[in-house]
């Protein structure tokens, strides 16, 4: 009986603390969003069929321009920010935020691979980015690049797939591993976290704690509320996007670099079973080699010390590959 009385007394206290914590988080989130609205964008905007899209254009080159496509990632163009700063000014480089990400308005277009390619093409035209383009796509961005190449092949000088997602990975993965690696983000939990300020804490140190990422680490948590819902929307459409992308299986003779991470410990954080981890390493190697078949002019580059985010682990390898690709397509 004493225990029951104690429980009856403690429950209201716990509920009161929980309500206070949620209220505090909600107020913190509202204040943080108000402050975030005052942050000046680092790039420019263009009107794309009824909504504004944000892009960062650097350099003075006459072409081909280097066009970066981001992964399934709330950071948008910030994933390429440090690389754009490091590349020579005689290159024209271009990164952007897909609709609904960071500073780009969501608009009304569906999140399909083809429509995202159309939006990027229109944005490049509006921003007067010199053609043709060298497309650099990381992870999910590598899947999206397929739609652009398929729709605008004459505007593409070269393609670089950086640890690119393989659209038809079911072909190489056991059912157990396929389910594990394709479980996605917990949508309901992320929406809750976004409402009550927790998402800002989760994404506080998304980038490495190094000087070249200081800006990204300051902007990312401040603007996560702008990206969260668009990222979840992309996740909802991921299956259909990948299915359509798998049907685009040729870039013909467009030069292609397939950049692959070489750190075999990169799957340790989310695959604990040694057998499944070894299966993943082997399957990823096969999928990356299969990507080479997209073009009759392709080669693989291994980033030996990198995990999935080569652009953070060994950005110099990407920068060197861009310089090589630029030289290759301008001297043909």
Secondary structure, DSSP 8 states (H G I E B T S, - for coil): -HHHHHHHHHHHHHHHHHHHHHHHHHHHHHHHHHHHTTS--SSEEEEETTEEEEEEEE----S-EEEEE--S-TTGGGGGHHHHHHS-TTS-EEEE--TTSTTS---S----HHHHHHHHHHHHHHTT--SSEEEEEETHHHHHHHHHHHH-GGGEEEEEEES---TTGGGTS-HHHHHHHT----HHHHHHHHHTTHHHHHTTT-S-SSGGGHHHHHHHHHHHHHHHHHHHHHHHHHHHHHHHHTT----BTSEEEEEEE--TTTTTTT---HHHHHHHHHHHHHHHHHHGGGBSSEEEEEETT--S-HHHH-HHHHHHHHHHHHHHHH--
